[in-house]
C-alpha cells in the first residue's frame, strides 16, 4: 500500500482539536475513534498507522463549532486543516466520513476511510451501551449485547444504524464481524476508561 502522510504531528493534531472543541466529550470521542482505527491499521495497513490515527483524532474537528450545519460537516474543517499543514489525503479521508450527509464530499475508497465510516457511529453506540452496564466497562461487553442495542432504534437514536450497515458493506464484512472487531478494538487501548462515557 502507498505511504500516506498527514502533515500534522500527533501532538499538534490534538492541540488543533482542543483549539476548536471545548467540550471534553468531543475530545474523548476523537481519541476513541483514533484508538479504534489505529487498532485496525495494525492489522490492515501497519505502515500507515500514524496517518490512520491522525484521521481518527481529527475527523470531527469542526463539529462543535458548526453542529447547526451538519450538511457541511468537514467542509469547514478543510481550511483549518490546510492552515495546520494537513495534506490533501488527510483532508480527503476526513471528509469521506461525512459523505452520507453531503454527496458532494468524496465517498470512502481507501480501507482506512471505510473503517472510519463504519466505526465512527458504532463507537458512540458501544459507548452509550457500556455506560448502562453495571460494570461501566467495555471489557465484559459482548456482540450479543451490542446487537440488542443496535436493534433498539430508540436507544442512542443519534447513532445512525444505516451508516453502520453501509460501512460494514463497504468493508465486505457481516455486521457481527464489524461489531466483534470494533469491541475488541475498544478493549485494546483503554480497558480502564469508564464506559467511554464521552465516546
Buried (B, 14 or more C-beta within 10 A) or exposed (E): EEEBBBBBEEEBBBEBBEEBBEEEEBBBBBBBBBBBBBBBBEEBBEEBBBBBBBBBBBBBBBBBBBEEEEEBBBBBBBEBBBEBEBBEBBBBBBBBBBBBBBEEBBEBEBBBBBBBBBBBBBBBBBBBBBBEEEEBBBEEBEBEBBEEBBEEEEBBEEBBBEBBBBBBBBBEBEBEEBBBBBBEBBBBBBEEBEBBBBB
